[in-house]
Amino acid sequence: MRTPLIAGNWKMNGSSQLIEEFARALEGFPLPPTVEVALLPPFPYILEMQRALGASGVKIGAQTLNPLRSGAHTGEVSGRMLKELGADYVLVGHSERRRLYRESDEDVYDRMVAALNEGLKPILCVGETLEERDAGDTERVVLRQVGKVMAPLEPEQRPLVTIAYEPVWAIGSGRTPSPEQAQEVMAAIRRYQGDFDAKLASGLRLLYGGSMNARNAQELLAQPDIDGGLIGGASLKVDDFLSICHAAG
Ligand SMILES: O=C(CO)COP(=O)(O)O
């Protein structure tokens, strides 16, 4: 039985005021006990969020990490630091990191290993561009991204990874694949993992991300291989985010 996870990726958004709004809302509106909920704010808010929301059961995460532990890397943040701040989760390979900061599959792998070594729970993001989808390349692209990072891991590390399927064209666009189209890709990811290890595949937690909101969450989450969501824009609206959490419960 896989516990659903709803994770909110604030990207470079949010404020102390928004953290307070979440704290107030969660006082009167507890989270469903059957769902794990995480919020991933920008680095400067991690500690504040941990203090304000930790007691509500919300887990805290980060959006990236540097693969090194420390050193002369101006502007960077390591997994060790995130762990010390109380972070549980960390995204690796988000398409915005791949595109805007030129992170390759190898860079994503290095971050994955660093996250695992620090005891953080990595969420590996994968997804195709519109051109790749139109060319009929979706599965090939997504399984390559999964394989390049998952295959070299030690067998005992693989079950610690959550995979988020986020079609690049669905992110921030208001467009989503149909629930059946999302299901098809996510079932392919699970089958592919099953080629390594059947137990790993059945326990693997798969999230859908890309314009998931309070209106479409229910039908996406109803698909058999969708175990939760990675939410961008709607995680900045307290009511919408909490209603997605309840839809998953
Ligand atoms: O990129 C995303 C989450 O990581 C999805 O963002 P949106 O929900 O804003 O489309």
The ligand as a Tripos MOL2 file, in Angstrom:
@<TRIPOS>MOLECULE
LIG
   10     9     1     0     0
SMALL
NO_CHARGES

@<TRIPOS>ATOM
      1 O1          6.5340   22.3850  -11.8160 O.2       1 LIG1
      2 C1          5.6070   22.0660  -11.1090 C.2       1 LIG1
      3 C2          5.8200   21.5100   -9.7720 C.3       1 LIG1
      4 O2          7.1470   21.1470   -9.5830 O.3       1 LIG1
      5 C3          4.2020   22.2380  -11.5410 C.3       1 LIG1
      6 O3          3.9270   23.5920  -11.5700 O.3       1 LIG1
      7 P1          2.4090   24.0700  -11.8330 P.3       1 LIG1
      8 O4          1.5410   23.2840  -10.8790 O.co2     1 LIG1
      9 O5          2.4330   25.5420  -11.5610 O.co2     1 LIG1
     10 O6          2.1070   23.7280  -13.2620 O.co2     1 LIG1
@<TRIPOS>BOND
     1     1     2 2
     2     2     3 1
     3     2     5 1
     4     3     4 1
     5     5     6 1
     6     6     7 1
     7     7     8 2
     8     7     9 1
     9     7    10 1
@<TRIPOS>SUBSTRUCTURE
     1 LIG1         1 GROUP 0 **** ****
